[in-house]
Every structure is written in C-alpha cells, then in structure tokens.
Amino acid sequence: MDQQGLRDIEYRCIQEEQPACQAACPLHVDVRKFMAQVRSGDFSGARKTLDRTLPLPTVLGRVCDHLCQTRCVRLPIDAALAMGSLERAVLQATGPAAKPLSMPGKGKRAAVMGGDVSALTVAWDLGKKGYAVDMYFPGDAPGGHLRALSPEILPPAALAAEIEIMGRMNVTFRPGTTLDAALLDQLCADNDGVYVEALSVPALGLARDDVDSLTLALAGREGVFCGGFAAPGEPLSVISLAGDGRRAAVSLDRHLAGVSVTASREREGACPTRLFTNTTGVIPLPAVAAADAAAGFTPDEAKAEAARCLDCQCLECVKACTYLARYKGYPRVYARQIYNNLSIVQGARSYNQMINSCTLCGQCEELCPSGFSMPDLILSARRDMVSRGKMPLWAHEFALEDMAFSLSDAFRLMRAAPGETTCSHLFFPGCQLGGDPAASVPAVYAHLRAGLAGGVGLGLACCGAPAFWAGRQDLAEAAMTAFQADWEALGKPRVIAACSSCQATFARLAPDIPVVSLWRVLLDEAGLPAPAGQLPDAPVAIHDACTGRHDAAGLAAVREILAKRGVAVEELPASGKLASCCGFGGLQANAHPELAAATIARRVAESPRDFVATCSMCRDRLAGAGKRTFHLLDLLFPSKAADPARPDPGFSYRHEARVRLKRAVLETFWNEPAPPDTPPAVRLVIPDAVRAVLEARHVLDTDLARVVAYAEATGRKFTDAATGRHLAGLAGARVTYWALYEMLDGVAHIHAGYSHRMNVTGVDRQEA
C-alpha cells in the first residue's frame, strides 16, 4: 500500500466527514462539539469553540443567521436545534471576548475597502496572521449594516469591543474614505494585496461573475480579491458575508506568502457532506422554548436544548462489530495504523493482533453507506505480512495445522458413488461438519443418493478457507488445485456444499466449479426426509452464517425448510445480509480468543430463544457460549447425539470425528473395512478442567501423547521428587509442546499442557 492507495482507502470511510450542520456553515463552526459542551454545562469550552472559528465572535454569535439549522438532521423528525439561540446564551454566560492570539508581524501590508461583515472578517483574519491591515470605509466607524440592527439583537457595546480588539491586532482603521476606482488603483500600488467588499463599493459596479468562484480573485487585477456581494431583493446573510471574507482572507494570505491560491480548497465555504447519520428509532423531542423569549435561554434551558443533539456520526460498522469497537477507532483510523505498521513499524504486536483479529465477515461493508470493506484491507495487510516474513506464528499456525490434517489421508476422500468412476453431484460437507461427532453426514449422503439422479459422490476435505483467511494464498490455492484435479477426474460434478464458507471459497478460488447450497437441493430436488424425532415446540432464532450472507437462495431455503417442518422462526436483529460472525471467521478465535468470546457473547445476547445454525462451527461456538443451538441437520436427520445443549466438541475430538467419519463411510458405502486402530503410544487421562485449558491453548491430545511418549522413551524430562510429576517438552517444525504429567499404571495423567508457536532453542526437536 503506497500513500495514494492509503488516501483512496481512507476516503471511502465517511466518519470524518463534517456533520450536515457544520458543512452548511460557511465558516464550518464545529456545531457537534459546541452542542456537547453546552449539554454538559461547559459554557466556557463552548465559547472557545466559537472563538476558534468565528471572526468577531461576540458579534457573529449574536447576529448569525444560522444556516446550519436548515440542515439539522433533527429537522424532519421534530425541530432543528436552535443554534442561534444557543450561541447567544453562551455569549451571555461568558462575557466579553479576549484578544485572540496573533502571529508575529510578517512585514507585508494588505488593504481592505469596505466596512461591513466580509471586510471586517478579512481584516480580522489577516490581522491574526500577522499582516498589517489598513481598513478603508465611509462614515465614522466600521460595521456597515450591523450598525442598523436593534440594540436588543446587537448591543452597540459588543461591536465596539470587537473593533477595539481589532485595533490591537495590526488593523488600522481609515474612516471617512471615498471608495472608488481611484482609491483601488492607489491601494494596489501601495499594498501587497487588496480586498474589495462589493456591497460597500457600489461605484465599482462589481458582480460575482467578475471574480473567480474558488479564490474570489478579481479578473484582470493581480493581488485583488473581491467578495461581499448583495443579492438584489434578498436580505443580507451575515454568515454568508463572513464566509466570503474568510475565503478572501485565505486567498490573500496565500498570495502574500507566494504559494498556490487554489490548492486543496474544495471544502471551503458551505459544502456537501457524505456523513451518514442513522435516525432509525430516534424519539421526537419538542424544541425547548425559553421562558423569557426576550432574555433568551437560561443555562438550564440551553443545556436541555443542546441535549436534543444527535451527535451526528456514522460509525454504523463500529456499532455492529465487536472487533471494530475493540480498538477504539473506525476504518479510516485503522487504515492509517495498518499502513504505519506495514511501512514504518513493521511488526508492532498490538497492530499485528489488530490485523489478525478481524473476522473478515463483511458485515461492515453491508452496513457502510459507502461500502467500505475492512476484509479487503485486512486481507491485503495479512498477505503483505506473510510475503515479508512478518506474520507471527501465534496468529494462524494452529488453524493451518488443522487444515493440513483435514487435507491429509486421515480425512481426505474423493469418491464417485460406489461402483462408479464419475458422478453428476458431489456432496461436500466440509471439514467442520465432518468433525462434528453428532453430524449426520452418512445419513445426508444416503438421502442425496436416493433422491438425485446421475450419481452422487462424496468429498471429504478442507476447501482452503483457513489459509485464505490467514493470508496464505499459496496454501489456499494449493488446496483448491488439488480439489479441482479430483473434481475433473470425477467428471466435473456439481458440488453440493453443506458449509457456506466452503461455498464462498469455491466461488472465490474456483468460480468455474458449479456449487449449490445443500439446503436448496434438499428443498427443491432431493426432497426433505420423512419427519422424525421431536421438533422444537417454541420459536427458534436463526443464526445465519456470515459467509452465506450473499446466498439469498440458501438463506431463503433455510426458512422454507423450517416452515415446512412447522418450526416457528424468530429473526435476529443481525440476520440475512447483515448477519454477524460467531468469532471463528477470519480465524479471530485463533488470533484473539478473548475478542472472539466477546463476539459470540454479543450474538448470544440477541435473543433468549434456542438458536438454529446451518454452520457446524457456528453451532459449536454458540453452544460453547452456553446457547442451546440446533444444527439444521439435527432437525432433519435426528440422532441421539443431536442435542442442542451438546457442548463444543473441541479440536481433539473434531480430529477424531473426522477420522471416524472417513472410516464409517468407507465401510458403509464402499464396503471397505478399515484396518484396526493402532493403539496409542501412551494412553492419556485428561480431566475436563484441564481439557478446557488445553483447548484454549490449542494443544491436542496427540501433541501431548507425542511429548509423553518421547520423554518416557528417552528419559528427557524434569521430575518433581515431591509430587512425582514430570515436565517434558518436544519441538516440532515450528511449535514446541510441553506436558506436565504423572505416570500411574502405565497411563499418563495430564495436569497441564502448553505450547510455544515459535522456535525455541535447547528443546528436543522431532518432526510430526
């Protein structure tokens, strides 16, 4: 990612766009911050917010015609926030303005022709910048039409105080001056830049078409800028005049500094904004009315009115995603952090974990009004880390080992129907459903064979999704290439996928392979099996798999199947295209188990109902978080093991279940009895509490058995003489495993186990 690429990515996140009120203001007053300060009673802070942006704040804060109110997001709901009244309340509560800080003198002079709001703004802004400013106007004092306002709206003392402050800001007033073409020529000769306020110099007959719309430069006059035009028949807009003055002051400052007067000025003045504010569920609140309209808001009334502010922000993705909320930012911020991590820091652990903790589920992209995709950003970062050898082993190594097991001969199987060499359909349950001890894969396969013409084959393997999520495109493509070779040998059958992650991975890595959801096939082609077993007697909540969010046909099929079975359904808030992840996607549970636990806990809290899932891993993670969850196959092909309260089987049992599944289908359908099991080198006894810790640490039974067997065979172990317990370690290619155990009657009783997913020196090494 280069700088331009970063800017392109950042632009797609709209969180830092201005709220509609601020964008509508020609001076871009931070209305959102102002409202928050008033709401909390921080009138001093609110005053500083006005002073930071407004020229002559004591004046403009009283007479501003608050264009912001016309764009207030509350306007269609109830009533716009009374920004004008709140500004006046803040001014009344805080007293006279202090002299703003001015920069040191710059040795250049500017002249201002006119005395109304735009001219005052130019003089104020340039004076703060350190330029010497001479202000020429007819009459005794500057102010123009402001002096005609009633004292109730603008006390003369307030205007006089601001003008007195300007006199201490390098501004010299030249009253009683005739403003004409001769004066303009003279000022151009004597000064480094000139501003002409059109409404104060009617003799020049200037119109807005005579000036550049971006810079207000007057055509044909170098260094002369013109603004403050009065529209015939329309009242003067104080804030629009001030906006012209601010734009001209920026142009003069750049002109006097000898830099570009046009660069990066697209957002000056009132401008559009892309910020989205979700108003769904906003409760209408009536505007606060001042008890004394003439006196204006009291402090309590001002706080109550400011409390109606919606604090307009987008954050649609952050509000829905535990991951995005965890790191206290939003996609634009994360893009910058990721760029810095990849380009500058190159491996800060906190950023590595942030990069590797995204579920890649895509919910953010669906919620974002501009379609910002965190998965695209995160995947690119992971691949970059892998390519440069910066990916830490702890992030994804265990998942890649699990994937390698599913691609090994222990589980992998690609067969046409018994007695056939090719097939029209290939049932592909996926490695997670294949690793569910309660899964009904053989029953589903038998049902598909009975219901579909053309022959149904069976494929047991991993689609490569873990490698894709880990940024290991090489391993993902290798897995798919191997599958594709077998698929072609089987006659290029249509793949019937029981797993939405597999379905999405096929579409991504092998779009030429036809894939359909198992649920659609059961509903439309093979037919549902005869009803059996007891169905839920209360409504169930459907947990849609995040990887299937774009499979509209599959999502609809799940609901139709449940309806045909007479099961009432409750939709979760985040369902269908907006489905949220269980925490397994993107390997979040591997890289950040605590965050994955928070992700699934949030999902569980969405409904007190029992859940129905179509993804085996989703079901297991929901069950692991204490939520009674059926797999949809539990309701279609029930078995004694298909209990919605059954726990997550864990990694070791999934491995064992995959091995058993392969043996079972070979024996049942192909009449190939498996050879007797090889007895383990060491028999283990693992208490449930210890097993739970081993699961969290990604330590398998087979890993511990290898450690203990090696230690007992070689004697390389530490022994606690008091307890008789042994501590031994054994390193594989990239992982070192440790076991704390004691031997009783030839059986290893495991008390603890852990691993280092790094290379550790000084430990015996043995390839798996």
Secondary structure, DSSP 4 states (H G I P E B T S, - for coil): --HHHHHHHHHH--TTSPPHHHHHSTT---HHHHHHHHHTT-HHHHHHHHHHH-SSHHHHHHH---GGGGG-TTTTTS----HHHHHHHHHHHH-SPPPPP-PPP-S-EEEEE--SHHHHHHHHHHHHTT-EEEEE-SSSSS-GGGGGS-TTTS-HHHHHHHHHHHHTTTEEEE-S---SHHHHHHHHHHSSEEEEEGGG-GGG---GGGB-TTT-BBTT-TTEEEE-PPPTTS---HHHHHHHHHHHHHHHHHHHHTS-SSTT-TTSSS---------TTPPP-PPPPPSSTTT---HHHHHHHHTT-------HHHHH-HHHHHTTS-HHHHHHHHHHIIIIIS--HHHHHHHHT-----HHHHH-TT---HHHHHHHHHHHHHHTT---HHHHHHHHHHHHHHTSTTT-EEE-STT-S--SEEEE--HHHHT-TT--HHHHHHHHHHH-TT-EEEEES--SHHHHHTT-HHHHHHHHHHHHHHHHHTT-PEEEES-HHHHHHHHHH-TTS-EEEHHHHIIIII-PPPP-SPPPSS-EEEE--GGGTT-HHHHHHHHHHHHHTT--EEE-SS-GGGPPP-S-GGGHHHH-HHHHHHHHHHHHTT-SSPEEESSHHHHHHHHHTT--EEEHHHHHS--TT--TTPPP-HHHHHHHHHHHHHHHHHHHHS--PPPPPPPPSSEEE--HHHHHHHHHTT--HHHHHHHHHHHHHH---EE-TTT--EEEEEE-SS-EEEEEEEEETTEEEEEEEEEESS--TTS-B---
